[in-house]
Amino acid sequence: AETLSGSDSFSLVMGGLTPATTYYVRAFSGSSPVYGNQVSFTTEASSSEIDEIVIPDTVLSGIYHSQNYIRPTRLVYPNLTSVTGNVGFQQCNNLVQVSMPLLASTQGHLYVNGNQQLERFLAPALTSVRQYAYVAGNTALEFFQACALQDIFCDGNGEPYTYVANNNPAANICFGNITLHGTALTTAPVTSFSHNSAVAGGTFTMRCSSFGTAGICWSTSPNPTVNDSKAETLSGSDSFSLVMGGLTPATTYYVRAFSGSSPVYGNQVSFTTLP
């Protein structure tokens, strides 16, 4: 398609295209053409070529799809508001769209992985999930709509996280301003200190694992880490205390409780050993 124009910008209609087909486009100018850069796009499949499966439930115990559809397929959950387990779509062939317009929360994770024909995943009302949101390997993905997602909570199996990788580079993947509600703990005031030892500890206000590392670290400089002096234990208790030994008399120390191999730290407290 071409036109005569004196404008710096122009647009033209490409007609007679085939549904569900990838096209490559370059602008050009002149009878001995000068070409612009190449862009590509894929036309939508016509509605008559897409099978639609409607799941009418308002609450589900879990969703897990890992299957091949014979024809391009759209899954629609028009009434679904919550899922008490996981939501997962794994390597589904010919799954082109998932629509969950009312889904607000899932008590399990959100997992959308390796769906090679998936173009759209629509969950505009989703605000919270458990442990993680994982979107990876969906090479045809155009739009992933979870723009209201704000909270990801731990569920006893690990720290909450998001993972987005190896999708269509042009995909619009929309999440909200997510807060990860993971392990959190406070550092207890230091007690029973002498000239060369003291007792410190912490209390978990949220714990993502029922059993794991709990410890304290200390230094003569503020904001100590596990690379400084530390004491740790394996515990399933919400509160713990440990002994700091080998301290220097009449010296101020800074202490923080911590948990995990990729440490989460509590607040800092300080104390001064006896002369």
Secondary structure as UniProt FT lines:
FT   TURN            19..20
FT   STRAND          22..29
FT   TURN            30..33
FT   STRAND          34..42
FT   HELIX           47..49
FT   STRAND          51..54
FT   STRAND          59..60
FT   STRAND          63..65
FT   STRAND          68..76
FT   STRAND          82..83
FT   STRAND          87..90
FT   STRAND          93..99
FT   TURN            101..102
FT   STRAND          105..106
FT   STRAND          110..113
FT   TURN            116..117
FT   STRAND          120..122
FT   TURN            124..125
FT   STRAND          128..130
FT   STRAND          132..136
FT   TURN            139..140
FT   STRAND          143..146
FT   TURN            147..148
FT   STRAND          151..153
FT   STRAND          161..165
FT   TURN            169..170
FT   STRAND          172..175
FT   STRAND          179..181
FT   STRAND          184..187
FT   STRAND          198..206
FT   STRAND          212..219
FT   TURN            226..227
FT   STRAND          229..235
FT   STRAND          239..244
FT   TURN            249..250
FT   STRAND          252..259
FT   TURN            260..263
FT   STRAND          264..272
//
